[in-house]
Each structure stands twice: as C-alpha cells, then as structure tokens.
Amino acid sequence: MNDVVVIGGGPAGSTVAALVAERGHQVLLLERERGPSFKVGESLMPATYDTFARLGVLDKLAASRFPRKYSVQFFAASGKASAPFYFSETNAHESSTTWQVLRSEFDQILRDNAAAKGARVWLGASAQEVLFEGERAVGVRAKLADGQVEDLAAKVVVDASGQSALMARKMKIKETEPELKKASIFTHFEGALRDPGIDEGATLILHTDNKDSWFWYIPLPDDRVSVGVVGDLEYLLQRRKKEAQEIFQEELQKCRPLVQRLERARPCFPVKVTRDFSYRADRLAGAGWVLVGDAFGFLDPIYSSGVFLALKSGEWAADSINEAFEKEDFSAAQLGGFGPEFAQGMEAVRKLVYAFYSRDFSFAQFLQRFPECKEGVVDILSGNVFTARARAIFAPMAQMCSLPEDHIL
C-alpha cells in the first residue's frame, strides 16, 4: 500500500514527492517519460529560491552550468528597450538571482532529489485513470514501462500531470480562459547576441511592431538561446495557411531588435508549435486527491511563472499531505487548505498578463504615473505574488487598462 501516488515527475510532482517522502511516508512517483526530455519553460523566477532551499538543491543549481538571471527587460513595439527590472531592487538577498535552465537537466535534478529522499520513481509509467471508491480517490491505474497495467492503491493521489490535466479533464472541472487562447512557435539558436555583464542572462520580452505577437529571448548554456513567438491562436496559426517556420520568420521580421540579435545565429532544430491556452480547475482538491502545477492551472508564459507556481503548489500540497497523515484527515478541506492563498497569488500574475496584452497599456507610462507601484511590479516579476505590495498595484493599474475579475476557489 502506498501512502501517496504522484502522477507526473515535473517540478510540481518531484517537489511533492521529495517533501512527503522525507517525512517517512511511502511515496511512488510515476513519470511517463523514460528519461530526460525537452520542454519549454526554461526561465525561473527568483522566488523559487525558498522552495529550492527546502528541497536541498541550491548547491546543485549553484554548481550547474545554467546562466544566472538577474533581471527582465521589455522592448516596445517601436523597438525601444525599457530599463531592466533588476530583482535586487526589492530584494538585496542572494535569492534575487535565479537561473535560466535546460528543463531536461533541471527536471532530472528534482526527480533525483525526490529519489534520494526516499520516493520510488518509476520511469515510463503512465497514469491512465484515478481510481475512486464513492467520492474518495483510492489509487491510480497505470501502464508501466513493461506494458503491464497495474492498479496502485494510495491514501492520497497527487495529480501533477501537467497540461494533460488528467483529473481536471476527467472530472470536467477545467475552465479555459477565453481571452487568453494563445499559441507559440519556438526553437533554440546558437551564436545569438548576448548582453554584457549581469545582463547576459536576462529574459527579454519583445513586442513585434504591430503588437499582434511578442517574442521571448532566454539565454541558455552552451551558447544557446531559447526564442519563441506568442500570439492569439487565430492570428498566429489559424488565419495563415503556411508552415510554422515561415510564420516564425514573418513575425521575426516585425521585431527589429530581435533580428539584430539573431543576425549571426543558427537554429538548433526545426521550430516546434504548442497551444498556450490559459486555464484553471474550479477545484484544487477532493477527498484523497489534490492538484498541483499545470494540472490545476496554467497561465500565459509571458512572465515565466509556470515553474514557480508548480514548485510552490507542490511545496504547499506536501505540507497539507504531511499534516493530513498526522491528523488522519484526507478531506478536501485538509488537502486543499492552501488553495485560497495560492489562487490569490495566481490572480496577481493573471492580472499582470491582462495588462501586458492591453494594446493601449504601457508599463513605462504606468510607472511614470504611479512610480510607487514599481516595487510591486518587480515583486510579481520576481514571484513574490502573495504580498500586499504586489496586490496594491492593481487599483492604480485598473485606471489605465481593463483587468479581469478575480477567480475565487
């Protein structure tokens, strides 16, 4: 009998597995991939530091070849660059510096850490469904690496299945954000221009000249840079009967600063395409089950919040699970007790996403008019999304753009 079965070995699942296993509980982590695999989502937020410290992986990250990230910088449709948003402006601690990671290596560090803390990690094991007795989850039916299908009993099931959102889809509790149906086309380049000094590892966000799309630019190890374009699904893919590579090149020509940075660069592989639909489940937990990371909700990639929210939800879910075993209480209220605070942090990022996509909104103009809001903006870009200072920026911001109503669990 397993105490906990975790579906998915990404950052959220590995975090839960590590923090529950180190408390002596029997944890089984199912990862459908058989080894390290390519993923986007390479840029971390500084607020991941505290979770890394709890996991005990800071030394490994510090010794890694991942570039250091000190800031985020935005480029307007005109090509003009903002001043960099340095995370140290609101946090003088070493935690203001984070990393740009290769997800294949980063995710492996977290899975290995979970195993080192006592979790059993089964690679090539794909969850097919969550098993219930009445309203309570009691295990997982999984197809294992050898092709056998096995029912795995558990007192708690953690869905960390990422955008597959296994339970939210099955239970029909997944709600897509209608205004944020985006797509992205991306690849890696070698030999691209990098800024000097501490700006070398900065994340750049660059508008195209018509503001119909934007590019990310994320420096990686081995002289690689991750570059992707994001736009409305209809604009980027559905309206044009063209190959993804041609669309990527068309959008690139609308972004002069990026053309200059890629002038001598070479693509490392053909472009990939994904749909970046923002969504959220309307419940975080039930009797014997809890959702973490993208299995609960996904936000537009503009601020690189995905890994941070995965780690934080994994950490808080682990605390709820450990407490559940102490109390012998596996109710929705116990397992999902962290939900309201976590959802409030997601809302801060979500509102900043809406501001970015408002055509007439400018962060530069906003901060000129409300300079007292700069620390709150930097807080959210850093991942400090659970603070009153972060929330305080939205009343002034609402005077300059339309913001969504809060999603309340």
Sequence and secondary structure as in RCSB ss.txt:
>XXXX:A:sequence
MNDVVVIGGGPAGSTVAALVAERGHQVLLLERERGPSFKVGESLMPATYDTFARLGVLDKLAASRFPRKYSVQFF
AASGKASAPFYFSETNAHESSTTWQVLRSEFDQILRDNAAAKGARVWLGASAQEVLFEGERAVGVRAKLADGQVE
DLAAKVVVDASGQSALMARKMKIKETEPELKKASIFTHFEGALRDPGIDEGATLILHTDNKDSWFWYIPLPDDRV
SVGVVGDLEYLLQRRKKEAQEIFQEELQKCRPLVQRLERARPCFPVKVTRDFSYRADRLAGAGWVLVGDAFGFLD
PIYSSGVFLALKSGEWAADSINEAFEKEDFSAAQLGGFGPEFAQGMEAVRKLVYAFYSRDFSFAQFLQRFPECKE
GVVDILSGNVFTARARAIFAPMAQMCSLPEDHIL
>XXXX:A:secstr
 EEEEEE  SHHHHHHHHHHHTTT  EEEEESSSS    S  B  GGGHHHHHHHT HHHHHTSS  EE EEEEE
 TTS B   EEGGGT  SGGG EEB  HHHHHHHHHHHHHHTT EEEET EEEEEEEETTEEEEEEEE TTS EE
EEEEEEEEE  GGG HHHHHTT EEEEEEEEEEEEEEEEES    SGGGTT EEEEE TTSSEEEEEEE STTEE
EEEEEEEHIIIIIS  S HHHHHHHHHTT HHHHHHTTT EESS  EEEEEEEEEES SEETTEEE GGGTEE  
GGG  HHHHHHHHHHHHHHHHHHHHHHT   HHHHTTTHHHHHHHHHHHHHHHHHHH TT  HHHHHHH GGGHH
HHHHHHHT TTSHHHHTTHHHHTTTS        
